[in-house]
Every structure is written in C-alpha cells, then in structure tokens.
Amino acid sequence: MSPLSTDTIQALSHVHAKPDNIRFQYGTAGFRTLGNILDSVLFRTGILAGLRSKKLDGQTIGVMVTASHNPEADNGVKLVDPYGEMLEASWEIYATKLANAPDLISALEDVIRDADIDLSKPSHVVYARDTRPSGPALVAALEDGLKVLNVDARDAGVTTTPILHYLVRAINTKGTKNSYGEDSEQGYFEKMTNAFKKLVAGRPPRDSLLIDCANGVGAKAAVELSEYLGDSLPITLENTDTTTPGVLNNMCGADFVKTTQKLPPSLANKLKPGQRGCSLDGDADRLMYFYLDERGQFRMLDGDKIATLVGSFIGELVKSAGLEDKIKVGSVQTAYANGASTKYLSERLPVRCVSTGVKHLHHAAENFDVGVYFEANGHGTVLFSPATTDRLREYQPSTPAQQTALEHLINLTLLINQAVGDALSDMLLVEVVLAHKNYTGIEWDSLYSDLPNRLVKVVVADRNAFQTEDAERRLVRPEGLQARIEELAHRYEGGRSFVRPSGTEDVVRVYAEAVIRTQADELAFRVAGLVYDTAGGDPARRPKEFL
Ligand code: G16
C-alpha cells in the first residue's frame, strides 16, 4: 500500500480550509448548500472519489458539480458509481465524515482502514459541472483533491447530470458484452436519437414541442440534441440564457412548474393552446410536461402522468411481443405520487412505494424485469434487467406483429438512459408513446384525473427534528404531530397529507391532496401551519397562504 502524501494534503487543506461551525451532510443528492461555502467539501470529495475508484479496482467514478433545481446561489456535488448509479449508501457516511473532519488526515486514515482500500491501486474519475457561476472555482477545488491521490481524471466540462452518468457507465462497460455506448457526448446523442428515429419511423409528423430549458445546462444539451434529431422532432427552445446572473431556475424550469402548477411567465405568449410544452430543471434530470386547454387553462403532466403513460405502453408492447409470461413490468413511486396515478397504475402493474430519492427508486426498480420509476417531480427512468435485455436479444417471435413489438422494445432499451433519470431521454420517450398512440397532451391527460394536490415548503429551526417511517408516509418525530395531521386529513374528502424533511434544501416539505382543489390547498396550508407552530419556523419565511 502506498502511503498518503500527508505534506500535500496538509498544504492543500490549508488552501481549502473547512469553514467553522458548519456541518455538511451528504443527503438525497450529495452535498448541497450555498455555493460559496463548499470549497473544502469539493476538495475533500475529490480525494474521496479517488479512494472510491481505488476501492473498485480503478473503475471510473463520476463527480457531478450541480445543485440541480435549487436556486442559482446554491451548488453541490455528488459521486456516481461505476454503472452510472448513485454512490453506495455506506460511502455516504464516509463522504459526510471527511467533509466535517477537523483533522482530515486522520479521517482519511480511518476511511482507508475501515473500507480496506489499497492505495497502490489505480484511480480514475470523470467530472462535470452545470452552468452555475460558482462552478469553475468549485471544480478547481475538486481538481486539487484529485491531485492528492494522483487520480487519472477526465474533465467532461459543462454538461447535464444524466450525460455525466451516461459517460461513467459507457467508460466502465467499454469493450464488454454490456457496452453502453461511445463514451462521448456525441455517442450519447447518437445512441438516443438513432433509437428515437427508428421508433417514430412511419408515424405522422408531430407539431413543434416547446422546451423550457430553465436557463440551465439543459439549454446547451437541447441545442445539440436538436441537431441530431433533425426533422424527426421539431423543437423550440425557450429559457436558454445561461449567462445572465440570477435567471437559472428562476420562475421557470421543472421545479417551478411542479410546485406552482403554473406556466412559467416567460412562456405566456409562446405556448399555443393544445401545443405540447415541457420544462427541464437546472441540470436536466427532471421533466414536466404541460399544455393549455381550449380555455387557455394550464394543465400539468408530471412524473406520475409520465409513469402511467410509459408503464402502460411498455406493458402493452411486452404483451404484443408475446412475452407477458416471461417479462414482468413493475412500477415504483414515492409518497408524492398522486393517489389517482397509483390507482391507475395498480390496476395494470405491480406498484411499490419507497422513500424520496432516485437511489431508493432505482434500487426498487431493479427488482422488476422492467422497472418503471418516476417521482412526481419528474425525475425517473425505466430499467431493463440484464436478463431481460438478453431475453429480448435472443427471443424468436412467431408473428410479424410480435417482431415489430420486439424491435420497439429493443429500441426503447437504447433510447432510455438507464443509468439515471434524464429529462431529454425521457422527453423523447414520451414523444415516442404519444406518436404511437397518436395522442395530444389532452388525450394523454384524460387517461386519469389527478386528485388536486399542493406541495408547500416550511422553513423551520431544525429540519432534522422531523423523522419519518413507512416510506416517509408517517412522521415519528416530533411526537404527536402525525396524529394531528391525520386528524386534519380526515376532515377532507379523499384527504391525504404527509410531512418530511427535504434532503436537498433546508426546509420541511408538506404534501396534501383531496378530492376538491380548495380543500387540497386548505389541507396543505393547515398542515404547514401545524408544522410551523410545532417546530418554530422562521417568521420571515412563513408561507403567505397561512399567515
Ligand atoms: C433530488 C433527488 C430526487 C428528489 C429531489 C428532491 O433531485 O435526486 O430524487 O426527489 O432531490 O428531494 P428532497 O425533497 O429530499 O429535497 P434533484 O433534481 O434536485 O437532483
């Protein structure tokens, strides 16, 4: 085992000093907080990424510098494991330990001993960042961390989170039976758009899709995508300003649409009634669809609507291919899933509910032959198990109709980014289903009616005081609060509400749904008020609706 170069670590830790009195936590999507306090975290994460790669015999680990849907002043960093999945949970503890260690060298020695890491092994890392202004400085700190272990590092530049995940998987599977594609952006776009073109071949031309790029890195990727798509899908890009300070995710993007249930004001005169529109988030891993109905009313098609559309379509293809006895399609949701979507899906597929966070959904989806997972916020994908992929490759259909369905399924395995939820890949997937069904947004929307729902954020003194159980559907702490929430929810027809601490923002989230719109809103704000009063919220940030 080669020793740690303690002199280098000491010198660089001095340059990237840890701020006092701040405790960092590797949460739902890595470290995420104000960008201007993250320098030491990035430096330390660089070292951790090198250690993780050494632990895995030099396989390439990904590092993404982003705060996704959060405000522009926030930033963050997360590690990506070799197949493009989220960092293994046991290493999240090491990440948090290193980020907070007063004595970095002794913490590193602990981790190396505990995880049994051979420092003489090689290490490879690929990293990227989104368009946030704090990105370049944070990447420089990360690079200093990578130098500590002489990591062989590749800078993937400014790109989306899903492209970084794709690159990690492509690099690690290169030359193997499970090769995921060329390890370049070009490889990513070609793989996806070639499959898309085959899937929509012979279908009537579609009218233009309007894409709200959240003024983030998705704008850059969407421009490239449109070149690869050619005329197979006409798209119009909006909110593509990645240089004006303050505009990222501001009054636009997938999180704005989901939480306000409104059209971004910047699209007001651009989206025509009946036209399909969609919003990406700041790093292009979430997708929300929408349209204006004939009365000009905004209608949202969220992650639940995507899951039901896609899950049913894949289930039908499996059946048409004659594979329904051999391939089981299942779906994974979280407590945020609209009750109506769960009902619709459960009548067609097995459905599981897990805690918020892609890593939970991803792992649960791996238990199905084909696992369709989407969070209501628009984050999700479809996983085909390795055995299913082999089965599709080897299957001999007995009729031309089975052959066609089989080809569609195989092309879907290429279109879908199975490494992680990917707004652009998901968008093409939705477009494929709409083209096959000859649906507009209106027909898609009419598959089932959402129960009116409302999501509210409450700023409290300590969100860690909130603890949950049963896939976050029930609060265990603060004691007594759950019973009061239930008591309130029972007063409304179809009332359901739950409360959980966010893993990406310093807030507690309150969700409520009910049969009638005004009642869903009232329930949400009454529960939010309860949370506020129990936990001592910040008066300056008390949600206006329950003042
Ligand atoms: C991240 C996670 C998602 C999660 C979201 C919100 O998304 O990857 O799985 O749903 O945060 O989490 P929370 O409610 O705990 O704040 P993103 O798009 O911000 O990376």
Boltz pocket constraint, residues with backbone or C-beta under 6 A from the ligand:
constraints:
  - pocket:
      binder: B
      contacts: [[A, 28], [A, 29], [A, 67], [A, 68], [A, 69], [A, 70], [A, 281], [A, 285], [A, 286], [A, 356], [A, 357], [A, 358], [A, 359], [A, 375], [A, 377], [A, 379], [A, 501], [A, 502], [A, 503], [A, 504], [A, 505], [A, 509]]
      max_distance: 6.0
